């Protein structure tokens, strides 16, 4: 299996959460600029991302050296934990000047987030079906607020809750929506989805425009197809690609 492009981004965690993003970026720049040209530093304010940052170098060699030498270096009295990021950053892809590659990168990243949310939702559904299970507090909420009856922002929980399309767990059949009339035929959709491994067929629904089902031999093919087509522009529309509801 061929490896992907070299990673030029360093993932940093165990940072002091009380430090605001701008001073944190300045401190990270001071430490990491010793290893090469930095094109971006990402540090966010939201609760999930606190204590973490991404340092994007111009060259993968700089990132590799930084990971090796900065591991455990104390910043604001806390030892940093560093590793190469799992995927290329937006800044790295943008630096290539290839617009099509950047759009594909964004679709893949969005699909990966959808996949993660789907798996989390599926696990929550399984958990709630166990005897004595109770819904978890809403994401980002304090338990006390959830207990007072405030609605969480995540999909409503419960054994019979309906999971939105975006949170459905992966399977080998894709559900495609918002298909323009010019592309709503088997030949056109096969040309788009048939290039992914394990493609089996396109199924249209008689009397229903704008939707189609795409079946693959295995879940892996459907996942790859979704990563590469979610949000794709066809004519004047952006198609929506999710997994078929089981």
N, C-alpha and C positions, 0 to 999 in steps of 0.2 A: 504493500500500500504506500503510495507516494506521500511524503510529508508536505505540509503546507509551507507558505512563504515564511522566512525567518521573522521572529517576533522582536520588535524594537521597543516594546513597552514593558516597564517594570511595575508590578503590582506591589504596593506597600500597605502593610496593616500594622495594627498595634500602635497607632499614632495617638497622641494626646487629643481626646475628643473636645476638650474645652477651648482649644486654639481655633480661632476663626480661619476660614478658608484662605484669605489673602496672606496673613502672616505665615500660615502653614506652607503655602506655595513658595513664598520667598525663602523659607528655611530649607525646603526640599530642593529648590533650585541651587542654593548655595552648596548643599552636600553633593548633589548628583551631577552638577555641571562639570565637576572634576573629570568625569568619564566621557564626555563628549557633548555635542550640540543638542540641546533640548528643544523640541518643537512645540511641546504642550505639557501642561501639568493639570490634571483633573482632580479636584477635591470638592465634594459636595456637602451641603448642609443637612440633607434629610437624615433621619434617624438611622436607617439601614446602612447608609454609606459613611456615617461618622467613624472616624478612626481609620479610614482607608483613603488611598489616593493612587493615581496612575501617573507615572512619569514616562513621557514619550520621547525617545531619542530619535535622532535622524538615522543612526546606524544600529543594526542589531548587535554588532560587536560591542558597542558602548553599553547596551542593556545587559549583555551577558557578563561583562566585567563588573558592572555596578552590583549585580546580584551576588556575585562572588565576594566582593570586597566590602559591601555595605551591610551585609547580614549581621544583625545584632548591634549595629551602631546606634548609640543613644541620641534621641532627638526629643527635647523637652522632657528629659529624665525618663524616657521610656525606650527600650530597645526595639528598633524597627525589625519587622519580619518582612523579607522581600522575596519575590519570585518573578519569573517571567510571566506575563499575562497569557491567558489561554488563547486569545485571539488578537489580531491586529486592531489598533485603535482607529477611530475616525480620522484623526490627524495624519496617521501614517498612510492610509488609503488615499486621502485627499492630496497628499504630497505627490502622488504619482501623476496627478492631472487627468486621470482616466475617469470620466463622469459615469460611464456604464459600470465600471468596477466598483465605484463608490455606492451606486444605487443597489447593486447586488449585495455588497457588504452590509448595507443597512437592512435589506430584506432578510438576510440570513440572521442578523443579530435580533431582529424583531421576532423571527420564527423561533429562535432559540429561547427568547423570553416567554413566548406563548407556550412552548413545549414545557418549560419549567413550571409555569403557572398551572398548566393542565395537569401535570403530574402531582403538584401540590394539592390541587382541587380533588383529584381522584383519591389521594391518600386521606384527605379530610373526609370524603364521603365514606370510605371504608371504616375510618375511625368512628364516625358517628353511628354506624350500623352495629357497633359492638354494644352489648348490654351495659347500661349505666353510663354511656358516653354522653357528654354535654358539649354544646357548641363552644369553640374557642373564642376568646375575646377578639374583636375586630382588629385587623392589622394596624399597628401604629396607635391603638387606643390603650388607655389604661383600663385594667379589669374593672375598676370601680365605675367607669363611664359605661362600659358594656353592660354592667349589672343594672344600671339605671334605665336601660332600655334604649339607649341611643343606637341607631343602626350603623353597623360597620360598613366600610367602603368596599370590602371584598364581596364576592357573590354570597347571597344568603345561605346559611348553613342549615342542615337538617336532613334526615334520612330520605325525604322525598323532594328535596330541593332540586330545581332544574338548573343544571350547569350551563352558563352561556357558551355559545359556539367557540369563543376564543379560548375557553378553559378546558375543552374536551381533551381527553387523553389520546395519544397517537394510536392509529390503527391503519390498516392497509387501504382504506377507501377515503378519498378526499371529497369534500363537498364544496363546489365552486359556485359562487354567487356573483351577481352583477355583471354577467357576461353580455357584452354588446350583441345586438342582432347579427352583425356581420361575422361574428365569430361563433355564433350559436349553432354549430353543426359538428358532426363527428370528425370530419376531416380536419377542420381548423383546430379543434381542441386536441386532436391526436398529434398534430404538428407541434403543439406547445408542450403537452404533457408526455408524449410518447418517447421523448429523448432521455427519460430517466429510467434507470435500471428496474427491471421487473414489471414494466408497464403491461397491463392486460387489455383494458378497454375503456371507452368513454360511454357513459349511459346518459341519455337525455330523458327528460320526463315529458311524455306526450301532453300537449296543451299548456305546458309551463315554460315561459321564456325566461332567459337570464340565469338559469341554474343548470348544473350538470354534476354527475358523479364520475370520479376517475378511480379506477381500481388498479392496484398493483399486486404482484405475487406475494410480497411481504411488506411488513411495516416499514422496513428500512427504506424501500423505494419511495413510499408515500412521504416519509419524513424529508428525504432529499428534495423531492418535487415541491413540497410545501415551502421549504426554506428558500427555494430558487424562484418561486412564482408568487408568493404572498405579496399583495400590493402592486403586482405588475400592471402596467398601463396597456390596455387594449383599446385602440381607437381613442375615444374621449372618456373612457371609464377606467377605474381601477378595480380589478377583480378582488374578491374576498375569497381566500382559500382556507378552509378549516378541515378538521377531521369529521367524518360522518358520525352522527350520534348513534350509539349502540342501543 
